[in-house]
Each structure stands twice: as C-alpha cells, then as structure tokens.
C-alpha cells in the first residue's frame, strides 16, 4: 500500500507553480504582441518574461 502522505508534496505548491506559469505566459504573450508577433521566438520571449517578473519581484 502506498503512503499517501508522500504522493503530493504540497498542493499549494502546485497552485503557486500554476500561477507563476500563467504570469510568465501572459507577460511573454504581451512581449510577443509588442514585437509584432515574431515567429520562432517563443523560448526567448518566455525567458525574457520570466526574467522581468523575477526582477520585479526582487525589487518590491
């Protein structure tokens, strides 16, 4: 029988990860639109969006 206490680390962690993912996705989409919807730059825009959000969080 599995120990159910270890199947999920922290449910709130999952929600937090989802929220962070959504914030990055929204920021990356805004950057993509601002730059004229360039093709094949999804990864670079994602990384830039992530960096911006981390920087903003550290400054607050």
N, C-alpha and C positions, 0 to 999 in steps of 0.2 A: 504494500500500500504506500502511495506517495505521501510525503509530508507536505501538506497544503500550505504550510507557512512559508515555504520557500519557492513556490511556483511563480509568484509575482513579488518582486522586491517591494515596491511601494506604488499603489495605484495612483496616488497624487503625483508621483514622478512621471507616470505616463501622460497625465493631463498636462503637466508642465512642459514635457517634451513636445507634445502636440501643439501647445500654444506657441512655443518658440519656433517650431517648424512653420506654423501659419504666419507668424510675424515676418519671418525671413522670406517666405513665399510672397507675401504682399509687398514687401519692400523690393524684392527682385522684380516683380511684375511692374511696379512703378518705374524702376530704373529702366526696364526694357521698353516701356512706352515712351519715356522721356527721350530715349536714344533712338527713337524711330523704329522700334521693333526689329532689331537686327537678328538675323538668323545665326545659328550655331554659336551663340554667346551665353547660353543658359548657365553653364557652370561658372563662368567668370562673373556674371551678374549675381548669381547665388552667393558666391564667395564675397563679393563686394557688399552685398546686402547684409550678410552675416557680420562682416567686419564693422559696418556702420552701426548696427544695433549693439554690438558688444562695446564699441567705443562710446556710444551714447549712454549705455547703462553704467559704464565705469565713471563717466563724467557727472552723473547725477548722484 
